[in-house]
Structures are given as structure tokens and as C-alpha cells.
Amino acid sequence: MARRLRARWALPGVAVVLAAAGYFVWQYYSVRESTDDAQVDAHITPISARVGGTVVTVNVAENQYVNADTVLVRLDPRDYEVALQRAQADVAAARSTALAAQTGVPITSIATASRLATAQANVQAARAALAAAQKEVNVAAAQLSSAQARLREAQAKNVWAQGDLGRMKQLIAKDEISRQQYDAALAAADQARAAVDSAQAAVAQAEQGVPVAESHVAQARAALAQAQAGVEAAQTAPQEIAVTRAQFSSAEARVRQFQASLAQAQLNLEYTTVKAPVSGIVSKKSVEPGQIVQPGQPLLAIVPLDDIWVTANFKETQLNRMRPGQPALIAVDAYGGRNYNGRVESIAAATGARFSLLPPENASGNYVKVVQRVPVKILLEKGQYPQRLLRPGMSVNVTVITR
């Protein structure tokens, strides 16, 4: 009887304990969202050949840890060294051409200015010569006119003297005048005739001077026209300077072009030495010495184990209270469920199915509702994996504490 009474009193106590335990269990799991659809992720850096060539040395092995800037592979650099030397020679030649063109700009400016000044001086000299020649023509014409006037005067005097001599001959035949008077008339007639001859010679000489002076005028006019043409030719100086400057600009452009080729040749030579861009583990090595590689051909990959995170694919129904910054517990299957601490870094912008190769097409009429999963990025707290035990692709269980 007493035993029954104690059992009767014990039942309510057990019920209270079970209710309290259930409450605490509910409280514990209600703020936790878990999934086993999660794996370790990391950046995988592919290493490819930037240039083609024959592999000379391979300095790393599969699964070897390398530091950043470690030389991984060397290609035969001889072809690229020759190309670099040729590019350097092209740059030197282009610089010489540009320097010559640059020097030609002031030389052309000075030469054209001097040529214009000389041409203008020649025009002035030709005009002065033309004026002198025209003056010479005027003088020659005046001399001819004066000689012709003197000739007419001498001819008139000669006619008068010859007439007097004829009368004197008649008179001396009759002895009406003296012999002295007759001799004087004869001498005057001879003098008048000589004066006519002299005047005629002067007229002939003056007539020869006029065409000579006119030829001088023609020569002066031709020289003036030639000097004016020289001025017009010299006035093209701005165009000549522009052409010289354009040649200099073209030479400078060629210098820049060859400098770009030189920079590319230097880069190609540097690319024959393949270095590690990051520190990590060498994986997927497919390069061997003596192999001929092409630009862009994959050689190996480097997995940096210092930057590790977890991608957990939670059901869409588990994201109601999940926010960035919330703590997370990570259990790694490979190490007997070893736990790591982390925090939610971000939630993907779309479900995993949306980024798949063949996303579902729900408008086809055969729609079946499937709970979608959304990738959640979880960062591990620093200092928890100094031995770098985690590897990308490892399966883990993730529990996010949402409150």
C-alpha cells in the first residue's frame, strides 16, 4: 500500500522532469539550424603558361607546399632574348630617326626664314635694277633724240655751206671775189660736211644704245619675275615647317610603338619564368621537363590553405532566422568529427539549382515542388588550423546558432 502511494506521488515528479527536459531540449534545438550538405572550400589558383616554349626545368612536385614568388617552371628563354634584342635595336633606330626629325624642325624654320629674306632682298634688288635699266633707256632715247637734232642742224648748215660754195664758185670764175673768200667758203663747206658725218655717226651710236638699254630692261624684268617667284616659293615656309613637324610626330609615334614592342618582349622574356602568385599546395601538376607548352596551357594548380571557408547548403526553410555574423559549429568528418568555430559570412543570392548547368524549368507543366537549398558561406575563426589539416572538398556538418 505504501509502495503504491509512493509510486502515485512519483509519477507527477517524473512528468515534471520530462517536461522540463523537453523544454530545454526544444530551447536548445530551436535556435540551431544544421545540415550535413556542406564541404570545405578554398581558392584554387590555376597556373598557366603565358607564352609558348619548351620546358627546361620543373622545380616543384605534386602536393608540395610553396611560398609566393617561388619559381615553379622555367621555359627556354633564348627565342625571347633574341626578340628582346631586336626590339631594343628597333627602339634605338626609331629614337635616332626621331632625334634627326626633331633637329630638322628648327633647321627648316631657320632655312625657310633665311630663304624668304633672301628672296625679298632679291626682289628689291631686281626692282632697283629694273628702274636703273628704264633710266638707261630714257637716257639712250634722249641721247638719240639729241643726236638726231644735231644731225638735222648739221645737215641744214651743210646745205647752207654747199649753197654758199656753189655761189662762190660762180663768183670766183668771174673774178668778182677774192681767192681768200672762196677758200673760206670751201673750208666752211668741208667743215659742214664733216659735221654732218659726225652727227650721223653720233646718231648711229645713239641708235645702238637704245636696244642695248631695252635689253637691259628686259633682263631686269626677267630677274624681277624670277625674284618674285622666289618669294612665292619661300612663302611656303609654314607648310614646310608643318611637314617637318609631322615627320617628327610620326617618328615619335614609331618610337612609342617600338617601345611598346620592347615592353612586350621584356614581358614575354619574364613570362618564361613561371612563379607562384600565392602560397599553397601544388596540385594537379601536368608539366614535365622537355614538354612543349602553348600560351594558356594549364601547368598546375595551387591551393592556398590559409584562406579556407565552408559552403553549407541549407534548405530554404532553414533560412528564416539566419543572418550574417551568427556563430556556427563545424564538425569535420575526416578527423572524427573534430569541431571548429566559425561565423556566417554571407548568404548566396540564388539557390544552387539556379546556378546548375541545367536549371529546372518549372513552366513545363510537370511541376513538382522540391525544397531548394541555398549556399551559405561560413568563415572559420582564425588560429584554429595551424597545421593546415583542412582540404577543399572535405565533408563537414554545420550547425548555425540563429539566436
Buried (B, 14 or more C-beta within 10 A) or exposed (E): EEEEEEEEEEEEEEEEEEEEEEEEEEEEEEEBBBBEBBBBBBBEBEBBBBBBBBBBEBEBEEEBBBEEEBBBBBBEBEBBBEBBEBBBEBBEEBBEBBEEBBEBBEEBBEBBEEBBEBBBEBBEBBBEBBEBBBEBBEEBBEBBEEBBEBBEEBBEBBEEBBEBBEEBEEBBEEEEBEEEEBEBBBEBBEBBBEBBEBBBEBBEEBBEBBEEBBEBBEBBBEBBEEBBEBBEEBBBBEEBBEEBBEBBEEBBEBBEEBBEBBEEBBEBBEBBBBBBEBBBBBBBBEBEEEBEBEEEEBBBBBBBBEBBBBBBBBEEEBBEEBEEEBBBBBBBEEEEEBEBEBBBBEBBEEBBEEEEEEEBEEEEEEEEEEEBBBBBBBBBEEEBBEEBBBBBEBEBBBBBBBE
